[in-house]
Amino acid sequence: MDEVKTLELSCALARLAGRDGAASSLARHLRADTLLLFVRDPELGAFLPAPGLPQTIPGGPEWADLLSRCQSPGEHRGKVAFPDKESRCDALALSSEDGLVFALLGGRPSLGDVRMLCLPLLTAALRAELAAEAARGRERAARVEARHAATLTTALDATRADLERTLSETRRLNAELKSSDQAKDEFLAMLAHELRNPLSPIVSALDILRGQQPGTPSFGKFLDVIDRQARHLTRLVDDLLDVSRISRGLIELRRDPIMLKSALLQAVDSVRPLVESERHTLSVSLPEEPVVVLADAVRLTQVFSNLLTNAAKYTNPGGRIEVTVSREGGTVSVHVRDSGIGIEKDMLSRVFDLFMQAPRALDRAKGGLGIGLTLVRRLIALHGGSIEAKSEGVGKGSEFIVRLPVTEQRLQGTQATPPVARADSRRVLVVEDNTDAAEMLAETLRLSGFTVRVASDGEAGLAAALEFTPEVVLVDIGLPKMDGYAVAGELRMRLPDAKVVALSGYGGEEYRSRGHGAGFDAYLVKPIELDSLLAVLDSVGKSTRPH
């Protein structure tokens, strides 16, 4: 740095006349954007801007903190509001023992010998100016002090208001976090309870079946128990995954013009066994004219199934459930009413929130995870609709109103689905590290007429494929040594004629897309049902048949 230039500019800054311009020149010389000088007033005990420079600065806690630290001689850094409250810049301040603050704002300042060249000279000059100013008259000094006091008061008031708002917001957030954390803990406890519920009869039925022969009269009954409880367990897991995927924006609806009546009646059929077991009366009232909505038929049926299931579960035996549909202009409303236990009024606005539950004793008596209504609201929102809950209180029943936009698009023609034929492919390799799952899947395929071999990791699966030359390879994604994506890639190169099918516990669209990109011909989500597996084996096997 040019010491002579620094000293020359410092001398110019020490003079009151033209100080603002001298400050700008010295700032540029020191590679900063702005230079400000502050002098500690001995009577006020506060730092005041030097005469000839801007006499006000933006208020706020940053300036208060920086000037507070400048009470101690030395070098101090921070970020401050300048030139207004909306902008922030880096600040480098040098404070002397005599109460001078030499502040460089913005840029990349280089100090050099500023401490030795500038600070003593500027301190002496500013002290002399302050003394001369005081001598010119107490009245002018009082006005200046009052003006600066008002500025400081405003800054302090603004800081205090900011702090009060921050404290209020912090208290509110802490209360919300505490409530959310408590609700999540309760949800996890209920999740463990509900997952154990179907596992208990499954384990008991298996224990009994071990001592029986397949031909005994009760053999089929216990198989039905296992099947029913396994499907219930699958539904619980599917609901959890659906909520997670919707929350992350990973569910894509396949929306087509469909008859609202069709989705609603399918939902009624799905819950009819529960309704009949509880001896409820279920009535459905539909308008005479057809109502067409643009919707994902599977997801819309899921919405109505969840609402009807809730109505059946939370209505005492022999109750009433009414479904009515009405159309008003471009909107159709579906009302699901029940004569059940009702909803407390302070819970109406929260029944759709994730982790929010009715009283635990009641909820556990009826079962479920309490996430069904969350899933319903989010699926309806994805369809461009809304849902509302109504109840007069505990013991007075509930009503859920689903509103959906009506579409003028025409229904698409339906094509009959051809029956699934048995695949011609006979050799199947199963690559799965879960021994029980692999053996059960292999035995199922053997009973269906396939020749099956099993491997328990990626490397062993690749070696078995090269030796066995299967026509179809079923590959788990999460394998040790080589994951399923790597195995699929190797098989594509080494056995290009083999069809590779993914077995995965992840069912989101992003996982399916990645699977197809890795070379899989098909993608199956666990637990895998036999009909679905045979249909996939048939579809991938057709491409290997001679024409």
C-alpha positions, -999 to +999 in steps of 0.1 A: +000+000+000+012+036-008+019+050+027+023+085+014-011+083-004-027+069+028-013+097+049-024+124+023-060+111+022-060+108+060-050+145+063-078+154+039-102+134+060-091+151+092-104+184+078-141+191+082-144+208+048-149+182+021-147+153+046-175+133+028-155+133-004-122+126+014-139+096+031-150+082-003-115+086-017-098+069+012-124+041+011-115+035-025-078+036-017-083+010+010-104-011-014-137-007+005-171+006-006-177+031+022-158+046+051-176+059+082-161+075+113-177+074+148-166+092+179-176+083+215-194+112+231-181+113+267-214+126+281-237+102+263-213+073+264-223+063+229-207+065+195-218+093+172-211+098+135-183+122+129-191+157+116-192+161+079-202+125+073-238+110+071-253+115+105-277+086+105-273+049+099-300+022+096-311+009+130-310-028+140-292-052+162-262-056+139-251-020+143-258-021+180-237-052+184-208-039+163-206-005+181-210-022+214-179-043+207-160-012+195-160+000+231-130-023+234-100-011+213-090-034+185-103-048+152-140-059+150-159-076+122-195-081+115-224-077+090-245-045+092-275-029+074-262-003+049-273+019+032-308+008+042-324-019+064-329-043+035-293-046+024-264-061+044-226-057+039-194-068+056-180-043+082-144-040+094-141-016+123-109-003+141-115+012+175-089+032+194-085+038+231-095+074+226-130+065+214-126+066+176-142+040+153-128+038+118-154+016+099-149+002+064-180-013+048-181-037+018-154-044-007-121-062+003-104-036+025-066-037+030-056-020+063-019-017+059-006+010+083-040+025+089-036+021+127-004+040+128-011+066+101-048+073+103-061+066+138-039+090+158-044+118+133-081+114+129-086+110+167-068+143+174-087+161+146-121+149+156-114+156+193-106+192+184-137+195+163-159+183+191-143+207+215-148+236+191-183+225+184-191+224+221-176+259+225-199+274+199-228+270+221-247+246+244-279+251+225-265+238+192-248+209+210-281+201+228-300+200+195-274+177+180-274+154+210-312+154+211-312+144+174-288+116+179-306+105+210-338+103+191-321+082+164-306+059+190-340+056+207-356+047+174-330+021+167-334+007+202-372+006+199-369-012+166-345-037+181-367-043+210-397-048+188-377-072+166-367-091+197-403-093+210-416-106+177-388-131+176-395-143+211-432-146+204-426-166+172-401-188+190-426-196+217-452-204+191-428-227+172-417-244+204-453-252+213-460-265+178-429-287+179-437-300+213-472-309+202-460-325+169-433-345+187-458-358+212-483-367+184-455-385+165-445-405+196-481-416+201-483-425+164-452-446+165-465-465+195-498-471+177-480-482+146-461-508+166-494-519+181-512-521+148-484-540+130-483-566+157-521-571+156-521-590+122-488-607+130-502-624+161-529-645+144-505-652+115-480-667+139-507-686+158-522-700+126-487-712+115-481-729+148-514-748+145-508-757+108-474-773+116-493-800+135-520-806+109-522-823+075-534-804+044-565-825+042-579-817+077-612-797+077-597-767+095-566-765+073-583-741+049-597-719+077-562-712+091-549-704+056-578-679+052-567-663+085-531-660+073-542-646+040-567-621+055-542-608+081-513-606+056-535-585+033-545-563+063-507-558+071-501-550+034-529-523+035-513-507+066-479-505+049-494-492+017-512-464+035-479-454+051-461-454+018-489-435+001-488-407+027-450-405+024-451-404-014-478-378-016-459-356+010-428-357-012-448-351-044-440-385-059-475-398-067-486-392-103-524-396-109-535-414-141-565-392-147-592-402-172-628-393-176-647-418-155-682-423-141-683-412-105-709-439-099-685-466-109-658-456-084-684-451-056-700-485-061-667-502-062-659-487-029-692-498-015-685-534-027-651-533-010-665-524+024-697-544+022-683-574+043-674-550+071-708-532+069-726-566+070-705-579+099-715-548+120-752-551+109-752-516+096-778-503+071-760-488+041-780-467+015-767-451-016-785-423-035-773-413-069-785-387-094-804-399-125-780-381-149-745-396-152-717-376-136-683-378-152-651-366-134-615-365-145-599-388-120-576-417-113-602-445-108-581-465-084-572-435-062-608-422-062-621-456-052-595-456-024-608-423-011-644-435-009-633-468+006-615-451+034-644-428+042-669-457+042-645-479+063-642-451+088-680-448+089-685-485+095-657-487+121-668-458+142-706-466+142-720-489+168-734-522+155-768-517+138-761-481+128-769-462+096-746-451+068-759-429+040-742-419+008-758-392-013-745-375-045-756-341-057-745-319-085-744-281-085-731-265-117-696-277-124-692-294-090-704-327-077-706-334-039-705-368-023-719-369+013-710-398+035-731-397+068-731-421+097-749-424+130-717-432+148-697-418+177-692-383+161-663-359+164-656-333+191-660-298+177-624-288+186-612-318+166-631-310+134-604-287+120-577-312+128-591-346+118-572-345+085-538-336+100-511-363+100-505-379+134-537-363+148-559-388+165-592-392+183-589-402+220-565-432+222-588-456+240-615-452+213-591-453+184-573-484+196-606-502+202-614-497+165-579-502+152-560-485+123-532-460+121-553-428+119-537-417+087-566-426+064-582-391+065-548-375+058-545-397+028-580-389+017-576-351+019-543-352-001-557-374-028-587-352-032-565-321-034-545-338-062-578-342-081-585-305-077-612-310-051-618-305-014-632-324+016-650-311+047-659-328+080-690-320+100-704-333+133-727-320+160-705-335+186-698-368+204-725-394+199-742-374+171-727-390+140-704-375+114-706-363+078-677-360+053-684-340+021-661-346-009-664-320-037-649-326-071-650-307-104-672-322-131-656-327-166-673-324-200-648-348-215-662-380-230-656-414-215-629-435-232-639-468-247-630-498-226-613-529-239-617-563-225-586-576-208-575-610-222-571-638-197-537-645-184-521-675-200-494-697-185-459-686-196-440-708-220-407-699-202-398-727-179-365-718-163-366-691-136-337-679-114-346-661-081-319-638-067-331-628-032-310-625+000-340-632+023-338-669+025-374-675+036-388-652+009-366-668-018-376-703-009-413-696-007-412-678-040-392-706-056-416-733-042-446-713-055-431-712-090-422-749-089-458-758-080-468-737-110-446-758-133-414-738-135-378-751-131-363-728-104-329-720-090-321-697-061-291-674-054-287-653-022-266-624-034-257-604-065-224-622-074-239-656-068-269-647-088-248-636-118-227-668-116-259-690-114-274-671-144-244-679-166-245-716-156-283-721-155-291-698-185-326-690-173-353-675-194-365-652-167-345-638-137-363-624-107-339-600-089-343-583-056-331-547-056-314-546-022-288-574-026-254-577-009-221-576-029-239-564-060-272-546-059-301-555-082-294-526-106-258-538-112-270-574-116-295-563-142-269-543-161-245-573-162-273-597-173-282-573-202-247-577-215-240-614-208-275-629-213-293-605-237-321-630-243-330-634-206-359-614-192-350-596-160-378-587-135-372-565-104-385-575-069-386-544-047-402-531-015-402-496-031-432-488-052-429-451-062-427-440-098-391-428-093-380-463-084-399-479-113-383-454-137-348-462-123-355-499-126-365-497-162-335-474-169-312-501-154-325-527-178-354-545-160-382-557-183-408-555-155-410-542-119-429-560-091-436-545-056-435-568-026-455-586-013-460-603-046-492-621-054-491-652-075-516-639-102-495-608-107-463-628-109-477-653-134-490-624-155-456-607-156-438-640-164-463-646-192-459-610-206-421-611-206-420-647-219-441-639-250-413-619-265-390-650-265-415-671-284-410-679-321-433-660-345 
